[in-house]
Every structure is written in C-alpha cells, then in structure tokens.
Amino acid sequence: MKKTIKFMSFLLCILLISSLFTGCNVQEQIENVGDVIMQEYPVTIGEVTVNQKPKKVVVLTDALADAVIASGFETSLIAAPEESDHNNFKTLTKINPEDTASIIALTPDLIISNVYSEEQKAAFTEAQIPFVTINLARNREDYERLYKELGAVLGGSNTGANNALENARSIFTTLDDLQRIIPESIVVKTACYIFDTEGKGVTGDMLAGTVMNYCGLSNIFAGGENGEYDIEDLKIIDPQYIFCPIGLKEEIMKNKEFKDLDAVVNDRVFEVEEKLAKRNGRSIITFATTIAGIAYPELLEESTTVSTAMDPDDIADDKNEVLYQMGDSGDDIESFQKRLSQLGYFEGEVTRVFDENTQKAIRFFQKVHGLEVTMVMDELTLETLSSDEVIIAPGTEEEYEGYDPTQDEDADLTSDMGSDVPPESDPENSDAGENPENEPEDDVNDTESKDTSEE
C-alpha cells in the first residue's frame, strides 16, 4: 500500500478537482437566465470599453498571461510574451512587448497589459487598437478583482466574469488547504524573496507576499511597497530564509552586505524561479508549495516514499484507471467535453454523453500530449487536461503531424472501448502488450483489420 502522502499528492488532488472544469465555453453576447436576458457586452474597464467578445487578443506581460490561462480564456489569445513558456502558448506568436510595430502588425482586436509606455499608448491609439489596463493582484480580494476584470473583458460581464471568479476562488481554496497542513509552531518563521542584491524584492503590495503567509512564513518586507526593500532593514530583521531567482544565490553568499545574515551563515538561501514569484495564475500554487516544502521539509518526508510492498507497475496502473468511457453520461462528461472544446479538440455539440465525438477528442488530446491512446478518460488524461501545461490543439487531427487519416476507415469507434468489462478488470488482458486497448492507435486498427479479413 502507498504511504499517506501529506503534501504534494494531497495538493495535486485538490488542484486537480478544483481546476479541471475551469475552462467552460462562454457565449459571445448574451445569456438567458430564466426569462431574463443578461447582456454580456459592452464591458468597460477603466476608460476603455470593449463592445464585443474579442477573438484576437495580445497579452504583453507574463504575469497576466498566466492569469489568462487560469481564468479559462487562453484560446482567445494570438500572442504572448517571449518569456511565457506555458505549453498552452506553443502555438502562439511570441512577441517582444517593447516591439510596438510588431504587435500592431498582428492586427489584434484587443491588447491587455498591466503597464504601457507612453509611446505604446500613442501608437495603439493611432492604430485604433483598444488596449486595456488590468493591474496585477495585491492580495486575495484583489485577486478576485483581477479575474473578474479578465473574465468580463474576454468572456462577458456575466458569464465570463463569474466563471473567472470561480476559478480564482478555487486557486485560493487550494492555498487554504495548504495553510491547514502547515505544522503549528510557536516561533514564527521569517523569510523574504529578493530579486537582486540592490533593493528589489517581494513587498507587501505584491501577491507573492500574500502567498508567503499561506506557507507559514512571515514576509519581512510586508510593510514595503513597489517591490523595493532597504538592505539595512534586511540586516536588522535578519530572516531565517532568503528566496531568490535562479543563479543569484552565489552572488548573495559572496556579498559582504549579506555575509552575517542568519540565512547565509546557515545556508538557508534557496533559489526559486523568479517568474513564480511574479505570476498571477496557478503558478502561485507552485510557488507556495515550493517554498513551503523548503521551510517545512517534514511536509515532503513521505510525499515521494512508496512502500516496498507495492509493485511499481501498480503505481503506473493507478494512472491508467478508466474513469469515464463510451456510454457514460452526466455533469462530469459535460464539463470535460466543454474543456476539450475550448482547447480545440472536441467538435460537435456538448451532449453530457460519452459518444464518438468524445472518443475522437480524447484520442487527439492523448496523441498531442504523448499519452497512451486509449480513447477513454483515465486518470493521467484527466490530470493532464487539468494542468497548466495543457497544449491547445494544433489545428485538426488530420493536420497533426503523424496522423494517418485512413486509420479510422474500418474502425468502429463505439466498439473499441464499449465493452461491459473495463480493460483493467479483465485479468487476461491486464498486460499492456496483449490488450489492443492499451496499444497505440495503429496497433488497434491492425488488429481490427485482421479480424475483418478473417471473417
């Protein structure tokens, strides 16, 4: 049996459940609620009014790009900053936010950023491209404001805003769960995150400062503003932990200004990716679990430990457990159909029934993500669909590299996974090498072709 996973696996399950169905489609202009027609547009943010649902959006900062993904509206984007390395953005145009001419050349119908230069404002105005300023979040309440604004602009003032708000709350619910498992301590653990040794760090008006509190850490720069800290204050408060960007630790350890700090003397300076401390999407959960695991290593003691009595093959099989297959129906089916549709994998009407369209969508999704092609919703597929690294469909399945459009000519999709006995419950077919359902797509079709010829 597996040992109790107190931290990472626990949080993964929470995040999986809370984030799976965050990408529901929204209607473009209006939504019927009973006999009431709710107007979705126009939407006004600051001094800018968006009159209809944008379809060609450019986001200029990585922190907001992360939030767009978490809000569930990444399919409206056509370009993102070069530093945005999410798998979701692999098919997007990567831009230099300072290259205004290249941005205008993309002819977007909306630009989103938390900051613009005066030159950008003038250029976008002259090009008659609307640009919206959405400020980064400072705390939990402001996080909800950020998502409501993003959702309203990208999906409508009712449906879009409410869906995005629900997603924001689910993220902080995960942080609540993290906070509950932080070991109680009489002594408060102090920490800081510094971006450099010259006075730039996470202050109290930044979201990362709030996140640190959920990790059982007191941010020594909580009273600071605008991401600036005083080195003398750092020396006086002398934090137990110092977090910094990748590559900065060596400089800190050698800096004379830092040499007497407790964190330096006791080698408690830890490198954590800078983008995690700046982003405003689900990356804050990664940031939180990373620094919490460093400050409270007991949380991780059993997270990667597996009992020797458990066969490693059994661990892999857990991920292959069939959750939903042909003929199943219900709210869960509808939810992941919508998510697959939003990402470009699902074609047709959302029916709440696991049908041929659902099989095809899951097959395409599994191929693109390098998963075993089973055409059922198993744990690993579900986990991938819920992750921040999910990939937007690269066109159609026919256009996808390596896809053979003839493979389905003689295949009966409804028979592949429609057996009354799920694959994992048939001991004779438990071996992946003998079970066509666990073989790649071409092998399935080869088997079916042989059966047809024999008949």
C-alpha positions as CSV (number, residue, x, y, z in Angstrom):
1,M,0.0,0.0,0.0
2,K,1.0,3.6,-0.6
3,K,2.1,5.6,2.4
4,T,0.0,8.6,3.3
5,I,1.0,11.5,1.1
6,K,0.7,14.5,3.3
7,F,1.7,17.2,1.0
8,M,2.4,17.2,-2.8
9,S,0.0,14.4,-3.7
10,F,-2.7,15.8,-1.5
11,L,-2.4,19.2,-3.1
12,L,-2.3,17.7,-6.5
13,C,-5.6,16.1,-6.0
14,I,-7.1,19.3,-4.6
15,L,-5.8,21.3,-7.5
16,L,-7.0,18.7,-10.0
17,I,-10.5,18.7,-8.7
18,S,-10.7,22.5,-8.3
19,S,-9.2,23.3,-11.7
20,L,-10.4,20.6,-14.1
21,F,-13.6,22.3,-15.2
22,T,-12.4,25.9,-15.3
23,G,-12.3,26.2,-19.0
24,C,-16.0,26.2,-19.8
25,N,-17.1,28.0,-23.0
26,V,-18.9,31.3,-22.8
27,Q,-21.5,32.8,-25.1
28,E,-20.4,35.8,-27.0
29,Q,-23.0,38.4,-26.4
30,I,-26.0,37.3,-24.2
31,E,-27.0,34.6,-21.8
32,N,-30.6,33.6,-21.0
33,V,-31.3,33.1,-17.3
34,G,-34.9,32.0,-16.9
35,D,-36.9,34.7,-18.7
36,V,-34.1,37.3,-18.1
37,I,-31.7,38.2,-20.9
38,M,-28.3,39.2,-19.4
39,Q,-26.2,41.4,-21.6
40,E,-22.6,40.4,-21.8
41,Y,-21.2,43.3,-23.7
42,P,-20.2,46.2,-23.8
43,V,-17.7,45.9,-20.9
44,T,-15.9,48.9,-19.5
45,I,-12.5,48.6,-17.7
46,G,-11.1,52.0,-16.7
47,E,-11.6,54.3,-19.6
48,V,-11.8,51.6,-22.2
49,T,-15.0,50.0,-23.5
50,V,-15.0,46.6,-25.2
51,N,-18.1,46.3,-27.3
52,Q,-17.9,42.6,-28.3
53,K,-16.1,39.4,-27.4
54,P,-12.5,39.7,-28.6
55,K,-11.1,36.9,-30.7
56,K,-7.5,38.2,-31.4
57,V,-6.0,39.2,-28.0
58,V,-2.4,40.0,-27.3
59,V,-1.2,40.0,-23.7
60,L,2.0,41.9,-23.0
61,T,3.2,40.6,-19.6
62,D,3.9,37.1,-18.5
63,A,2.2,37.6,-15.1
64,L,-1.1,38.4,-16.8
65,A,-0.6,35.7,-19.4
66,D,-0.5,33.2,-16.5
67,A,-3.8,34.6,-15.2
68,V,-5.5,34.4,-18.6
69,I,-4.7,30.7,-18.6
70,A,-6.1,30.2,-15.1
71,S,-9.2,32.3,-15.9
72,G,-10.0,29.8,-18.7
73,F,-9.8,32.1,-21.7
74,E,-6.4,31.3,-23.2
75,T,-8.0,30.3,-26.6
76,S,-8.7,34.0,-27.3
77,L,-5.0,34.8,-27.4
78,I,-3.0,35.1,-30.6
79,A,0.3,36.3,-29.0
80,A,2.1,36.3,-25.7
81,P,5.5,37.5,-24.3
82,E,8.6,35.6,-25.3
83,E,9.2,34.7,-21.6
84,S,5.8,32.9,-21.3
85,D,6.8,29.3,-21.5
86,H,3.5,27.6,-20.9
87,N,2.7,24.7,-23.1
88,N,-0.6,26.4,-23.8
89,F,1.3,29.1,-25.7
90,K,3.4,26.8,-28.0
91,T,1.2,27.6,-31.0
92,L,1.0,31.3,-30.2
93,T,3.2,34.1,-31.7
94,K,5.8,35.1,-29.2
95,I,6.4,38.9,-29.0
96,N,8.8,41.4,-27.5
97,P,6.4,43.6,-25.5
98,E,8.5,46.6,-26.4
99,D,8.3,46.0,-30.2
100,T,5.1,48.0,-30.7
101,A,5.3,47.8,-34.5
102,S,5.3,44.0,-34.5
103,I,2.3,44.0,-32.1
104,I,0.3,46.3,-34.3
105,A,1.2,44.2,-37.3
106,L,-0.7,41.3,-35.7
107,T,-3.9,43.3,-36.0
108,P,-5.3,42.3,-32.6
109,D,-8.8,43.4,-31.6
110,L,-7.6,43.9,-28.0
111,I,-4.4,44.3,-26.1
112,I,-4.1,43.5,-22.4
113,S,-1.3,44.6,-20.0
114,N,-0.8,45.9,-16.5
115,V,1.6,48.6,-17.8
116,Y,2.1,50.6,-21.0
117,S,4.7,53.1,-22.0
118,E,3.5,56.5,-23.3
119,E,4.9,55.5,-26.8
120,Q,2.8,52.4,-26.8
121,K,-0.4,54.2,-25.7
122,A,0.1,56.7,-28.6
123,A,0.9,54.0,-31.1
124,F,-2.1,51.8,-30.2
125,T,-4.4,54.7,-30.2
126,E,-3.3,55.8,-33.6
127,A,-3.7,52.3,-34.9
128,Q,-7.2,52.3,-33.4
129,I,-6.5,49.1,-31.4
130,P,-8.2,49.1,-28.0
131,F,-5.9,48.4,-25.0
132,V,-7.0,47.6,-21.5
133,T,-5.0,48.1,-18.3
134,I,-5.6,45.3,-15.8
135,N,-3.5,45.8,-12.6
136,L,-1.8,42.8,-11.0
137,A,-3.3,41.5,-7.8
138,R,-2.0,42.6,-4.4
139,N,-3.9,40.2,-2.1
140,R,-6.7,37.6,-2.1
141,E,-9.5,40.2,-2.5
142,D,-7.7,41.9,-5.3
143,Y,-7.0,38.6,-7.0
144,E,-10.8,38.2,-7.4
145,R,-11.0,41.7,-8.8
146,L,-8.3,40.8,-11.4
147,Y,-10.1,37.7,-12.5
148,K,-13.5,39.4,-12.7
149,E,-12.0,42.0,-15.0
150,L,-10.2,39.5,-17.2
151,G,-13.3,37.3,-17.4
152,A,-15.5,40.3,-18.2
153,V,-13.3,41.5,-21.0
154,L,-12.6,38.1,-22.5
155,G,-15.9,36.3,-21.9
156,G,-18.6,38.8,-21.0
157,S,-19.6,40.8,-17.9
158,N,-21.8,38.0,-16.6
159,T,-20.8,34.5,-17.8
160,G,-17.1,35.4,-18.3
161,A,-16.7,37.3,-15.1
162,N,-18.4,34.7,-13.0
163,N,-16.5,31.8,-14.5
164,A,-13.2,33.5,-14.0
165,L,-14.1,34.5,-10.4
166,E,-14.9,30.8,-9.6
167,N,-11.5,29.8,-10.9
168,A,-9.8,32.5,-8.8
169,R,-11.6,31.2,-5.7
170,S,-10.6,27.6,-6.4
171,I,-7.0,28.6,-6.6
172,F,-7.1,30.2,-3.2
173,T,-9.1,27.3,-1.8
174,T,-6.0,25.2,-2.6
175,L,-3.9,27.7,-0.7
176,D,-6.3,27.4,2.2
177,D,-5.8,23.6,2.1
178,L,-2.0,24.2,2.1
179,Q,-2.2,26.5,5.1
180,R,-4.2,23.9,7.1
181,I,-1.4,21.3,6.8
182,I,1.4,23.7,7.7
183,P,2.8,22.5,11.1
184,E,1.9,24.7,14.0
185,S,4.8,26.5,15.6
186,I,5.2,28.9,18.5
187,V,8.1,30.5,16.7
188,V,7.2,32.5,13.6
189,K,9.5,31.6,10.6
190,T,10.7,34.8,8.8
191,A,11.6,34.9,5.1
192,C,11.9,37.2,2.1
193,Y,12.2,36.9,-1.6
194,I,14.7,39.2,-3.2
195,F,15.1,39.7,-7.0
196,D,18.6,41.2,-6.7
197,T,21.1,42.5,-4.1
198,E,20.4,46.1,-4.9
199,G,17.0,46.5,-3.2
200,K,14.3,44.8,-5.4
201,G,12.2,42.2,-3.6
202,V,8.6,41.0,-2.8
203,T,6.9,43.6,-0.7
204,G,3.5,43.7,1.0
205,D,1.7,45.1,-2.0
206,M,2.6,42.1,-4.2
207,L,0.6,38.9,-4.5
208,A,3.7,36.7,-3.7
209,G,3.8,38.4,-0.3
210,T,0.3,37.3,0.5
211,V,1.1,33.8,-0.8
212,M,4.0,33.5,1.7
213,N,1.6,33.9,4.6
214,Y,-0.3,30.8,3.4
215,C,3.0,28.9,3.6
216,G,3.6,29.6,7.3
217,L,6.2,32.3,6.6
218,S,6.2,35.9,7.7
219,N,7.4,38.2,4.8
220,I,9.9,40.7,6.4
221,F,9.1,43.2,3.6
222,A,5.4,43.1,4.3
223,G,5.4,46.8,5.1
224,G,7.3,47.7,2.0
225,E,5.8,48.9,-1.3
226,N,6.6,48.9,-5.1
227,G,8.9,45.9,-4.8
228,E,11.7,47.8,-3.1
229,Y,13.5,46.9,0.1
230,D,16.2,48.5,2.3
231,I,19.3,46.5,2.8
232,E,19.6,47.9,6.3
233,D,16.1,46.7,7.2
234,L,17.2,43.3,5.9
235,K,20.1,43.2,8.2
236,I,18.1,44.3,11.2
237,I,15.2,41.8,10.8
238,D,17.7,39.1,9.7
239,P,15.3,36.5,8.1
240,Q,15.7,32.8,8.6
241,Y,15.1,32.1,4.9
242,I,16.0,34.0,1.8
243,F,14.5,33.0,-1.5
244,C,15.9,34.4,-4.8
245,P,15.9,33.8,-8.6
246,I,17.9,31.0,-10.2
247,G,21.6,32.0,-10.3
248,L,21.5,34.7,-7.6
249,K,22.5,32.5,-4.6
250,E,26.2,32.6,-5.3
251,E,26.2,36.4,-5.5
252,I,24.3,36.6,-2.2
253,M,26.7,34.2,-0.5
254,K,29.7,36.3,-1.6
255,N,28.2,39.7,-1.0
256,K,29.7,41.5,2.0
257,E,26.4,43.1,2.9
258,F,24.8,39.7,3.4
259,K,27.6,37.7,4.9
260,D,26.4,37.9,8.5
261,L,22.8,37.2,7.8
262,D,21.4,34.1,9.5
263,A,20.2,32.6,6.2
264,V,23.6,33.0,4.7
265,V,25.5,31.7,7.7
266,N,23.3,28.6,8.0
267,D,23.0,28.1,4.2
268,R,19.3,28.8,4.0
269,V,19.4,30.7,0.8
270,F,17.2,29.0,-1.8
271,E,16.7,29.6,-5.5
272,V,13.1,29.6,-6.7
273,E,12.2,30.7,-10.2
274,E,11.5,34.5,-10.4
275,K,8.5,34.1,-12.7
276,L,6.8,32.0,-10.0
277,A,7.0,35.0,-7.6
278,K,5.6,37.4,-10.2
279,R,2.9,35.4,-12.0
280,N,-0.8,35.8,-11.1
281,G,-2.2,32.5,-12.3
282,R,-2.0,29.0,-10.9
283,S,1.8,29.4,-10.8
284,I,1.2,30.9,-7.3
285,I,0.4,27.4,-6.1
286,T,3.7,26.1,-7.5
287,F,5.4,29.0,-5.8
288,A,3.6,28.3,-2.5
289,T,4.3,24.5,-2.4
290,T,7.9,25.1,-3.3
291,I,8.7,27.5,-0.6
292,A,6.5,25.7,2.0
293,G,8.4,22.5,1.2
294,I,11.7,24.2,1.8
295,A,10.7,25.8,5.1
296,Y,8.8,22.8,6.4
297,P,10.7,19.7,4.9
298,E,8.6,17.4,7.1
299,L,5.8,18.0,4.7
300,L,7.8,16.3,2.0
301,E,9.1,13.3,4.0
302,E,6.5,10.9,2.8
303,S,5.5,12.6,-0.4
304,T,7.9,10.6,-2.6
305,T,8.1,7.5,-0.5
306,V,6.4,4.3,-1.6
307,S,6.1,1.2,0.4
308,T,8.4,-1.6,-0.8
309,A,5.4,-3.9,-0.6
310,M,3.8,-2.0,-3.6
311,D,4.7,-3.2,-7.1
312,P,5.9,-0.2,-9.3
313,D,3.7,-1.5,-12.0
314,D,0.7,-1.0,-9.7
315,I,1.7,2.7,-9.4
316,A,1.6,3.1,-13.1
317,D,-1.7,1.2,-13.4
318,D,-3.3,3.7,-11.0
319,K,-2.8,6.4,-13.5
320,N,-4.4,4.3,-16.2
321,E,-7.6,3.6,-14.2
322,V,-10.6,4.2,-16.5
323,L,-12.8,7.0,-15.1
324,Y,-15.2,7.5,-18.0
325,Q,-15.8,5.6,-21.2
326,M,-18.3,5.1,-24.1
327,G,-21.9,5.3,-22.9
328,D,-21.3,7.1,-19.6
329,S,-23.2,10.4,-19.0
330,G,-23.5,13.1,-16.5
331,D,-22.2,16.5,-15.4
332,D,-18.6,15.4,-15.4
333,I,-18.8,14.3,-19.0
334,E,-20.3,17.7,-20.0
335,S,-17.6,19.6,-18.1
336,F,-14.6,17.9,-19.8
337,Q,-16.4,18.0,-23.2
338,K,-16.5,21.8,-22.7
339,R,-12.9,21.9,-21.7
340,L,-11.8,19.8,-24.7
341,S,-14.0,22.0,-26.9
342,Q,-12.4,25.2,-25.6
343,L,-8.9,23.8,-26.2
344,G,-9.9,22.9,-29.8
345,Y,-10.1,19.1,-29.5
346,F,-13.8,18.5,-29.3
347,E,-16.1,19.1,-32.3
348,G,-19.8,18.9,-32.3
349,E,-22.5,19.5,-29.6
350,V,-21.8,19.1,-25.9
351,T,-24.2,16.3,-25.0
352,R,-23.3,15.2,-21.5
353,V,-22.9,11.7,-23.0
354,F,-19.6,10.0,-23.8
355,D,-20.1,9.5,-27.5
356,E,-17.9,9.1,-30.7
357,N,-17.1,12.8,-30.7
358,T,-15.8,12.5,-27.2
359,Q,-13.7,9.4,-28.1
360,K,-12.2,11.3,-31.0
361,A,-11.4,14.4,-28.9
362,I,-9.7,12.3,-26.2
363,R,-7.7,10.4,-28.8
364,F,-6.5,13.6,-30.4
365,F,-5.7,15.1,-27.0
366,Q,-3.8,12.0,-25.9
367,K,-1.7,12.0,-29.1
368,V,-0.7,15.6,-28.8
369,H,0.3,15.2,-25.2
370,G,2.2,11.9,-25.8
371,L,-0.1,9.8,-23.7
372,E,-1.2,6.3,-24.3
373,V,-4.1,6.4,-26.8
374,T,-7.0,4.7,-25.0
375,M,-9.9,6.9,-26.1
376,V,-11.2,6.8,-22.6
377,M,-10.9,9.4,-19.8
378,D,-8.3,7.8,-17.5
379,E,-6.6,9.4,-14.5
380,L,-3.5,10.5,-16.4
381,T,-5.5,12.1,-19.2
382,L,-7.7,13.9,-16.7
383,E,-4.7,15.1,-14.8
384,T,-3.1,16.4,-18.0
385,L,-6.3,18.1,-19.1
386,S,-6.4,19.9,-15.7
387,S,-2.7,21.0,-15.7
388,D,-1.3,24.4,-16.5
389,E,0.9,22.7,-19.2
390,V,-2.0,21.6,-21.3
391,I,-1.5,22.2,-25.0
392,I,-4.0,23.9,-27.2
393,A,-5.0,21.7,-30.2
394,P,-2.5,22.3,-33.1
395,G,-5.2,22.5,-35.8
396,T,-7.2,19.4,-36.6
397,E,-6.2,15.8,-36.0
398,E,-5.8,15.3,-39.8
399,E,-3.4,18.2,-39.9
400,Y,-1.4,17.0,-36.8
401,E,1.9,15.5,-37.8
402,G,2.0,11.7,-37.9
403,Y,-1.7,11.3,-38.1
404,D,-3.0,8.8,-40.7
405,P,-6.5,9.8,-41.9
406,T,-7.1,6.2,-43.2
407,Q,-6.8,4.7,-39.8
408,D,-10.5,5.1,-39.0
409,E,-11.9,3.9,-42.3
410,D,-12.6,0.4,-41.0
411,A,-12.5,1.1,-37.3
412,D,-15.7,1.1,-35.2
413,L,-15.0,3.7,-32.5
414,T,-18.0,2.6,-30.5
415,S,-16.7,-0.9,-30.1
416,D,-13.1,-0.1,-29.1
417,M,-14.0,1.0,-25.5
418,G,-17.6,-0.1,-25.3
419,S,-17.1,-3.4,-23.6
420,D,-19.1,-4.1,-20.5
421,V,-15.9,-5.2,-18.8
422,P,-13.4,-2.4,-18.3
423,P,-9.9,-3.3,-19.5
424,E,-8.3,-3.2,-16.1
425,S,-10.9,-5.6,-14.7
426,D,-10.0,-8.4,-17.2
427,P,-7.1,-10.3,-15.8
428,E,-6.4,-12.0,-19.1
429,N,-5.9,-8.6,-20.8
430,S,-4.1,-6.9,-18.0
431,D,-0.9,-6.9,-19.8
432,A,-0.5,-3.8,-22.0
433,G,1.3,-5.8,-24.7
434,E,-1.7,-8.1,-25.2
435,N,-4.5,-5.7,-24.8
436,P,-5.4,-3.8,-28.0
437,E,-7.0,-1.1,-25.9
438,N,-3.6,-0.3,-24.4
439,E,-1.8,-0.3,-27.7
440,P,-1.1,2.7,-29.9
441,E,-3.8,3.6,-32.4
442,D,-2.1,1.9,-35.4
443,D,-1.9,-1.5,-33.5
444,V,-5.6,-1.3,-32.7
445,N,-6.5,-0.8,-36.3
446,D,-4.1,-3.6,-37.4
447,T,-5.9,-6.0,-35.0
448,E,-9.3,-4.9,-36.3
449,S,-8.2,-5.3,-39.9
450,K,-7.1,-8.8,-39.3
451,D,-10.4,-9.7,-37.6
452,T,-12.3,-8.3,-40.6
453,S,-10.2,-10.3,-43.1
454,E,-10.7,-13.5,-41.2
455,E,-14.4,-13.0,-41.2
